Amino acid sequence: MPIHGVIFDVDGTLVDSNAAHAHAWHDALAEFGHSVPVAQILPLIGMGGDKLLPEVTKLASDSPEGQQIRQRRAAIFEERYLPHIDGLPKVHELLTALQQRGLKLAVASSAKQDELVPLLKKAHAAAILQRRTSSDDADESKPDPDIVQAALDQLKLPPEQVLMIGDTPYDVQAAHRAGVAFIGVRSGGWQSSDLEGAIAVYADVAELLANLDHSPLAD
């Protein structure tokens, strides 16, 4: 069936931010007496913070301490790390090319809405990616499919007419659970073997753009 829409992950896909998120978690956890190495946190970036926190501390994310840690992480990320994050190469060019082909575009991110817009601006993508779903729009974060389903609802397209582009196994799982085919990129630090289930894997969105006419997004 022809593809009429594309859903994008953000962190590690459009912006080089996975390590920054891991460091922000590390710093916030340390302030509350939890010593968790960045190397342990980094492979969990891409799933929602509500799932990451209990994974590394056994704390419930909605517990009083869990909520304080998550709030502190958000503040640390904004203050210490967000100013130094860069968009990944050729993001705007890819989005423009897809838009010119008549494809409807959306975002499905595990980030909070107030983090999502600054990240999209870093990628020069905010003006094009107006359809945005975040963890605020879903009961369950990735790898559950809720955020992807919310993006499908915004696109008003059936899942078989949509592709998702992301960089983590959590994106793959969320897409598949929503019935959406998946294209992987390795720009977030994962390898092709980690993105099992993807119909294609590229180094980054720049490589996808360079091969667009021979990709699953080709006319």
N, C-alpha and C positions, 0 to 999 in steps of 0.2 A: 504494500500500500504506500502511496506517496507520502513523504514527510512534509508536514505543514507547520511544525513548531519545534523549537529547541529550548530545552531547560538547561540552565547553567548553574553549576556549583560556583562558589566565589573563592574561598580560601584555598590556595594551592592551584587553582584553575585559572582565575583571572588576576589574582594578586599573589605576590610572594610573601605569604603571611603565616604559614604553618609553624615555623620556628618561633616567630614572635608570640603566637598564641601559647605555645608550649612554655616559653620563658615566663609569660604573664601568669600562667597557672602555677609554675614553680615558685615564683616570688610570693604570690598570694598564699599558697599553702605553707610556705616557710614562715610567714608572719603569724600563722596560727599554730605553729609547732609541728607541722607535718613535713618531714624531709623526704621529698620525692624527686629523684633525679629527672632532669629534663629528658634524658634518653628513654625513660619509662613513660613519660607523658606524650612525647612526640608521635608515637605510633597510634595514639588514641585521638589525635586532632582530626576532626572531620565528623566524629560522632557528637551529639549534643552534650553540653556541659552537664545536663541533668544525669547523663549516663557516665560521663568521664569521671566525675567526682567520686561516686561510690566505687568505681573501678580502682582508683588509686588510694582511697582512704577508708572505704567501707562506711563512710558517712552518707546518710540519706541527703539528697540534694535539697529537699524541702525542710530539713531540720534547721533549727536556729543557727547552728554553726555553719552548716552547709550553705545557707542563704547568705551569711556574712562573707564566706570565702568567695562565693560566686560574684557578689557585689564588688568585693575588693579586687578580684581578678579583672573585672570589667574596667574599673578605675585605673588599675596599673597598665592595662593594655592601652587605654586611651592616652595616658600621660607619658608612658615610657617608650612604647613600641610603635604605636600607630604613626607618629610623625616620620618614622624611618622606613616605613613599608613602601615598596614600589609595585606598580602594576607590572604584569608580565608582558613581554613583547607581543605586539601585533593584535592585542585584544580589540582595540577600537576598529582596526581594519577588518578583523573577522566579523565582528558584529555588524558592521556596515555592509559587508559583502552578503551576509545572510539576510539582512533586512532588504537589500536591493533585489534579492531573489524571491521576495514575498513571504519569507518565513516569519512567523510570530515568535517572539523571544520572551523568555521569562527567567527568573532567578529562583532557585530553591536552596536556601542556605540554612545551616544550623546556627548561624550567628543571630544575635538579637537584632531587632529592627534598628535600634539606635547605633549599632556598630556597622550595619550593612551599608547604609548610605555613604559614610566616609570611605569605606573600602571600595565601593563602586566608583567613587570619585577618583581614587588613586589609580584605577584602571582606565580612566576616561570612558567609563561605561554607564554612568548614572543617567545621562540624557536618553540613551537608547533603551536601557533595561528599566522600563517603567513598571513592568509587571514583576512584583517582588513578593516572595513568600519567605518568611523567616521562622525561627523557633517560636515566635509569638503567635504564629498563625496555625499552630499544630499542637495536638494533645501530646504527641510523642515525637521526639527528634530522631534524626538518622541514627542507626540504620533502619528504623521504622519508616514506612512509606508516606506518612501523613503530610510532610512538607512537599513532597513531590506531587501528591494528590491535590494539595492546595494550589500548586502551580498549574496543574492540568485544569483545575476549575477556572483559573484566571484566563488560561488560553482558550477555554471552551472548545477543546479538541479531545477526541478519544485517544487513549494511550498508544494505540498502534500507529497513529499519525505523528508521533512525537519522539524525538531522540533527546537523551540527557548527556551532558558532557561534564565529567568530574574527574577527581584525582585520587580518590581513596576507595578502599573496599566497602566503606560505609555508603558511599554514593552508589556503587554497583548494587548493593543489597537493597537500598531504598528504591532505586529505579526499577529493579526487577520485581519487587513486591508490589509496585504500582503498575506493572505491566508495560514499562517503558524500556525500549532498547537503549544500550549505553555505549558511549564512546569514551575511552579513558585517555588521560594525559599523565605523563610522568613528572610534571613540573612540581608536584607536591612532595616528591621524594620516594614515592612508591615505584616498584618495578612492574613491568608488564605481567609477570607471573602473579603479582599480588592483585591484579585487576581481572581475575578470571571471570569470564562471563561477558566481558566487553566484546562488541562486534568489531572494534578496531581500537588500536592504542597508538598514540603519537607522543613525541617528546614533549610537546607543549602546543598551545593553540596556534603559535606561529607555524609549526610544521603542518598542522591541520589546514591552515589557510593556504600554505604553499601547495598542498595536495587536494584542495577542495574539490576540484573537478573529478577526482578519482576516489573520493571518500564516500561514506554512506550518506553524506549530505548533497551529493551531486544531483543535478536535475534528473 
